[in-house]
Amino acid sequence: MKKRRETPQKKARKSGYEAKFEMMVKEYHSAKELLDSMKEGTADYNKQKKHCDSLFANAEKFFKQHQ
């Protein structure tokens, strides 16, 4: 009876997680650029800031789960 090889499956999953995390980081950076171009104190700025904070929290949570 042959021993099953599990390493290729783990590597495939890990690269999938890395790709998803990379996508999340790119989305955060684009939202942050937009936030930096806005004036502080406006309603749109506050809405964008909440969005950026949410994206950052999601990426941080995802990273901690898949370390």
VENRA-V118477 format. One record per pair of residues at least 4 apart in sequence whose ideal C-beta (glycine too) atoms are under 7 Angstrom apart, sorted by the first residue. I is the first residue (numbers start at 0). J is the second residue. Records with the same first field share a line. If there is no record, write none. Layout:
I->J, J
//
This chain:
5->9
6->10
7->11
8->12
9->13
10->14
11->15
12->16
13->17
14->18
15->19
16->20, 65
17->21
18->22
19->23
20->24, 58, 61, 62
21->25
22->26
23->27, 57, 58, 61
24->28, 58
25->29
26->30, 54
27->31, 51, 54, 55, 58
28->32
29->33
30->34, 47, 50, 51, 54
31->35, 51
32->36
33->37, 47
34->47, 48, 51
37->41, 43, 44, 47
38->44
39->44
40->44
42->46
43->47
44->48
45->49
46->50
47->51
48->52
49->53
50->54
51->55
52->56
53->57
54->58
55->59
56->60
57->61
58->62
59->63
60->64
61->65
62->66
//
